[in-house]
Amino acid sequence: MPFFEAEGVSIYYQVNGEGIPIVFIHPPLLTSENFTYQVSELSKSYKVITFDIRGHGRSQFSSVPLTYPLIVDDIKRLLDHLEIDQTFICGYSTGGSIVLEFLLQSPERALGGIVVSGMSEAHGALRDKIELGRSMAEQDAVPLIALSVSKTNSNNKEMFQLLLTSSLKGNAVNIEQYYAYSLAFNCTNQLKNIHLPVLLVYGKKDRQFHPYAKLLHKHLKHNELKMIDSVKHQLPTKAANELNRFIIDFMTQKS
């Protein structure tokens, strides 16, 4: 299994396919396995890069607290390790927030961003949900969260088992830190400073996230907003074909 060293922390990654690169970023507790369907389809035409964030899946525990800037730095270290100058960046849910952080902090390393069911800030019911995850991780209840998150993100028994097995390997301390930073993060006032193209993809039934979609669509200078029918939040697994098609179209147009 391939690993790279990030300031003494061993981080798991995979590279599949050849061509223009795209990096995928997972939310708390989940791992790179969440992008199984993106890897299988997009790697036919592109270099698809997935990795497990520190303290998640196969990656080692981080004694340095997990933050979005640290994750962005790790992505840049991975790109350097792979000798890649620029890449598309795609994040799911809170991983979409890290896409925005990457585009703000290191635009010279990006070709564009793809935000899947993501947000620039969290409020209301979403904050409550993130806080619940944070609190349960703090109480070392990772198995309970893993069971719930794996169930909601799976579309069959095989995917459920894959997500559950990888999620259970995570470290409760780093998972709690990821949730906690997601609660504190707010880059809405900085969205006007993002000049690269951004693809926004949401489920039409994911009504809780429609205000975030409208917010990003309004304030990002160069963006496309796509909605997928008859699906809620879990697009990478439950609307893979449609999501993959939007990603391919976007990358074809912008590269």
Buried (B, 14 or more C-beta within 10 A) or exposed (E): EEBBEBEEBEBBBBBBBEBBBBBBBBBBBBBBBBBBBBBBBBBEBBBBBBBBBBBBBBBBBBEEBBBBEBBBBBBBBBBEBBEBEBBBBBBBBBBBBBBBBBBBBBBEBBBBBBBBBBBBBBEEEBEEEBBEBBBBBBEEEBEEBBBBBBEBBBEEEEBBEBBBBBBBBBBBBBBBBBBBBBBEBEBBEBBEEBEBBBBBBBBEBBEBBBEBBEBBBEBBEEBBBBBBEEBBBBBBBBBBEBBBBBBBEBBEEBE
